Amino acid sequence: LGLTLNPDDWNLERFQIPTAGMNEDIILSNVQCTEEDVDITKCKAERENEFENSCSHENDVGVRCSEAAWAGVRLGPLAERSDLQFITIERAGLLDYNTNSFKAALQIDFARHSLEGVKLTNNLQDGLGIIYSDIYSSDAINTVKNSDFSGNRGSGISFKQLGLRVLNSRIENNKLAGIRHNPALSAVQQREFAGWFMQPITQTIDKPYEPIMIPDTTEKIDLITGDVKYLVTTKQKEDVKKLIQIR
């Protein structure tokens, strides 16, 4: 059918099941699908010729499907501070249809950006999703102005760390919540986030990522206003005692 299944919003209650089809023949019973199945008609089940008058529409199961969509936009933790103005993101949120993975239409891993006139509406999950917020850098903005977060099937705005200012914006008709704070971060999300900070094999010309590996570095770390340094620790078999000067 070309549809997807949202694991957080797939089950229909009995009263939500449409009456259409209540008088039609039953073609599958005792359906048992696994994570590897991608076609419900090919799941393990009892077929038409394997049961007779033993199953009625009283036992119908309702499944809510979502239309196909695109993933949306993601600003990774290494993204430079940006000003997003007058953009619209809609019908987004499907990260991977094979694994039924959904994400926020606009996901910001390390918020230090400015959003103004942004419209995030009618998305399959959250409108704006924030993992961490940069509350220390001098150039971090973390503001949302004159924006619209409406009609999303998740929350209008979701974040795991405080530090976002929302001004003169509209947040309405979202299915889960207008603004949702959930600090929990799964192990999979933590590993994926940490993967951004691994030592790269190649460097980009415009903005090379050069992490300072701890405890391997022996140099002093000099900081200037607006400069960003990434300290990445590595696992050691024995205790290490080392002094590193940051100035």
C-alpha positions, 0 to 999 in steps of 0.5 A: 500500500506504500504506507508506514507504521508509527510504533507510537501511534499504530493501535486503534481502539475498538471504538476507533475502528471504521465500520467499513468492511464489517460485512466483508469476508474475513481473509486472515485470522490469528495473524503473527508478524515478526520484525522481519515481516514487511508485508502483512499479507505474507505473515504467518496466519490462518487463511480463508480455507483454514477456518470456517465460522470460527472468527467474527468481526468482533475480533477485528484489529485496527492498525493506523498507517501513515503516508510516506514522507521525507525525513526532514532537516537535521543540524548535527552537533558539529554544525556551525551556528546558523540563522534559519529564517522563513522556511517551511517544513511539512509532511516530514518525520519518516527517518527509515520506513524499513525500521519504522523510525520517526524523527522530528521534522527539524532536529537540532542535536546541539542547539545554538541557532536562531529560528525566525519565521519558521513554519513546522506543520503537519509532520508525522512526529514532532515539529522541532526536536532538540537534544542538547542546548549550548548554554555557555558559548558566547555566540549561542542564541537558542531563540525561536521567534514568530514561528508556527508549530501546528498540526504535528502528530507528535509534539509541537516542540520537544527537547531533552535539555532546557535552554530554549527561548520561544517568543511570539510563536503559535503552537496548537493542534499538536497530537501529543503536546504543545511543548514536551520536555523528556530528558531521557536519552536511549543508549542507541541515541547516546552512541549515535550522538557520540559517533559524531565526535570520532576522529575523522579520517579526512578533514574538510577544507572549509572547516576541519574538525580537529578534536583534542584527544584526552589523555593523549594530548600534551599541549596547552589549550588556548581559547579565544572568544567565540572559539570552540574546542572539542575534548574527546576522552578515550578509554584507558586500561589503567588510571592516568594522572595528567595536568592540561592547562586551558587558558 
